[in-house]
Amino acid sequence: MSCEDFQHITAKLDGTNYTHWFFLMKSFLKGKSMWKYIDGTETKPKESTSIIKDKGTETLASSLETWETNNHKIPTWIGNTLITSISMQLTSFEVAKDAWDFFSKRYTQINFAQRYKLEQDIRSMKQPLNQSISNFHSEMYVIWNQLALMEPKWINDLEIWEKYREDTRLVKLLMAL
């Protein structure tokens, strides 16, 4: 085994660092040629599917075994990068893509309370005397990325934009009280 086989991700998803965790996990899975199990390109073979590989026809049983093996590697890798309370939620999923989609939806949904908390965190941040500007900027960047996930995806929809603007005004009003 090469050293590459032992690479792992040291960041643990704790519910507040999804953007960073997502980037690292996506890069890791792509590096292992496993992203296709997450993006839906590689799906579980069905009995009616004829499977053709480079060196002839692969049997359905062999194809199913390969898919099962790879599908179950991913939750193991993901589970190793989650805090215990979050990793326990993996037991609900048989398909890696379903687990990935669950975490994606859970940690990127527009959540007003979470947005308010992030806006408060930014407002209360102050650079400590012994901290470099670069490190302070990095801390703010993490919060900015989380807030960016909550921005409307399509700003050409006036209704969505107006709702977002009103929510932004409400957050700033509540923080000023």
PyMOL commands that set and color helices and strands:
alter all, ss='L'
color gray80, all
select helices_A, chain A and resi 3-6+18-31+35-38+60-79+84-92+96-108+112-124+133-148+158-176
alter helices_A, ss='H'
color red, helices_A
select strands_A, chain A and resi 52-53+56-57
alter strands_A, ss='S'
color yellow, strands_A
deselect
rebuild
show_as cartoon
